[in-house]
Amino acid sequence: MAAILKFFVDYAPLIYFLLALWALLAARRLWVAWQEGRTAVFGLERQLAQQRIARWTVPLVMAFLFAVGELILSSFLAPALPAAEIRPTPTVDLLSTPTETLSLSVISETDVPLATATPEVSGCIPGQIMITFPEPGMEIRGQVTLSGSADVPNFGFYKYEVSPLGMDQWTTISAGNAVVRDSDLGRWDTSQLTPGDYLLRLVVTDNQGNAFPPCIVSVRILAP
């Protein structure tokens, strides 16, 4: 089910485009058949025109129904699921007892000194897509409650992810499908990660499945 929803969310613009082409073609053929029926002189001509009208009414109605189905899937069903089930990224379930430890590094903390964390922030829009806690460059440990905003036009859902600094290995922490305005976004158990420097990002998606540029901040995770 999640894979099907992911397909409809990821390819929503293409699906709408193809359905629009389909509907336009059917509407054009329907209009031509209707015009032929109006100008028909003989009964056979009218009968053929009516058959063409019926033939092209069906795909037009189907295109409309498919469009409604796509809207329901991408706007209502997909946001109701955790974003981790929609996106193909590993997840950390904060509501259950971990069965295994997520390891993002095989190098021991004692082998290589920690790099100096440089406060970094990008893509954040105050009041819309914003992480206010933790602040850029902050040192954190253990359970952390994230604060910020996820409030964009046609809001769908949001998720927050983490990646080791200098790498592009984003792991979804958790997600939500309710608008947040300068309040709690969710919790993060940093004890699941190897101490070091990381990037934390907030990704907000609208109800059409379009993701906005993420808000990214740098943090340093300390040993518990």
N, C-alpha and C positions, 0 to 999 in steps of 0.2 A: 504494500500500500504506500509506504513512504517513498519507494522508488518511483511509483507512478506519479505521486504528487510532486516529487522533485522534477520529473520530466516536464509536467505542465507548468510549473513555476519557472524553470530555467528557459523554456522555449515559448513562454506566453506571447511575447511580441511577434515571433514568427507565426505562431498559430493564429493570432488575430489577423495578421496580414493575409495569410492563405485563405482564411474564412471570408475576409472582405473581398478578395478576388473571386472566390467562389460565388458569393452573394451577388456581386456586380454582374458576373457572367450570366447567372440565372435570371437576374432582374432584367437584363438586356434582352435575353431570349424570350422572357415572359412578355415584355413590352411589344416585341416584334409580333409574337403570336396573337396578342390582343388586338394590335392594329390590323393584322390580317383578318381576324374575325370580324372586325368592324366593317371592313371594306369587301368582305366576301359576298359574292352574288349568288352562288349556288349552295345548296344545302351541304354537299360533300365538302366544299371548301370550309364552311363553317364548322362542320364536324371535325375536320382535320385540325383546324385552328384551336378548337376546344381541347382536343387531345394534346396538342403542344402546350397549351396553357396549363393543363393538369400535370403534364410531364415536368415542366420547369417550375411549377409551384412547389413540388416536393423538395428539390435541392435547396430552394430558397428558404423554406421552413427549416430544413435540416441545418443549414448554415447558421440560422438564428439560434436554434436549440443548442448546437455545439458551442456557439459563442457564449450563451448563458451558462452552459456547463463549465466552460473554461473559467468564466468569471467566478463561479461558485467555488471551484477547486482552488484557484490561486488567491482569491480574496478572503475566503471564509474557512475552508478546510485546512489549507496549508498553514496559515498563521496559528491555527489551534494546536498544531503539533510543535514540539520543541524544535528550534531551528537546527539542532544537531541531527534530527532525523531527516531533514530536508537537504542539508548540505553534506557532501561526502567527506567530512572531517572527523577525526576521533573526538570522543566526548568524555568529559569527566562528570559523572552524576553526583551532584552535591547532596542529593536527598537520600542516598543509600550508602551503605558501608562499602568502601572500595574493596574489590576482590583482587586487584593487582595495583602495583605502583606504577604510575606514569613516569617514565624516565626519558628525558630529553637530552641527556648527556651521558656518555660512558666514561668521561674523564673525571677523576676524583677531584674534589675541591682542594685537597692538599697537594695535588700534582701541579696545578697551574694557578697562579694568583688571579684573583678576580680583576677584570678590566675596570678601569675607572668609568663609572656611569655618567654619561653626559645627558643632562635633562633634554628631552626631545618631545615635541608635540607637533602634530600635523593633521590637517583635514577637519579640525574641530570647528563647529559652528555654535556659539553660545545660544542656549535656549532651544536648540534643535538637535544637534548631534554633539554631545559634550560629555567628557569624563572630568568631574571636578574632584573626585577622590578615588584612588590615590593621585597625588599631584606628580607632574613630570620630575623624574629623578629621585622620587621618594623611596626610602628603604622600608620594606614591609616584611612581615612574617606571619605564619599561621592563618587563621580565619580573618578575612578582610571583607567588609561590606562596601561595594562599589557605589558611588553616587554620581549623578549626572542627569542628562536629559536625552530622551529619545522621542522627539515630537516633530514630525515632518508632515507635509501635506499628503493626504491619502495614506496615512500610516498603516503598515501591515504588521511587522514584527521587528524585533531587534535581537541581536546576539552579541556577546563579547567573547573575544578570543585572545590567546597568548602565543607568542613565538619567541624563541631565544634571540637575543640581539645579534644582528648580522646574518640571520638565516630567514628563510621564507617557509617556515613549517608551522602554520597557524593551526592551533587546536582550540576547538570550541569549548568554552567553560560552561556556559548556560545561555538561556534565551528567555524572552518574554514577548507577549502579544498584546500588552496594554501600554498606552502612552505614559511616559514618565517625564515629569517636568521638575527639574532640579530636586530630585529625590533619589531613593534607593533603586539601583538597577538590579542588584542581586548580590549573592555572596560568592566568595572565591577562597578555596582552601589551598593556599600556596605551599603547604607542607607536602603536596603531591609532586612538587618540582624540585629539581636540583638547584641549590642556591646559586645565584648569579644574576646577570643583567638580562632583562626581557623587555619586549614590547607588548603593550596591552592595547587592544583596539576594540572600538564599539562600531558595529555595522548595523545600519538601519535600512530596512527594505520597505517599499511601499506596497499597497495592496494589489499591484500589478506584477509583483516579483522583481522590481527594479531596485537594485541596491545603490544607496548613496555612497559617495566617497567616505571611507571610515575615519573616525577620530582615533588617532594613535598617540599614546604617551609611553615614555620609557620609565621603567621601575627597576629596582634592585630587590631581589628576594633573598632574605637572610635565612640561615639555618634555624629551625624551630628551637 
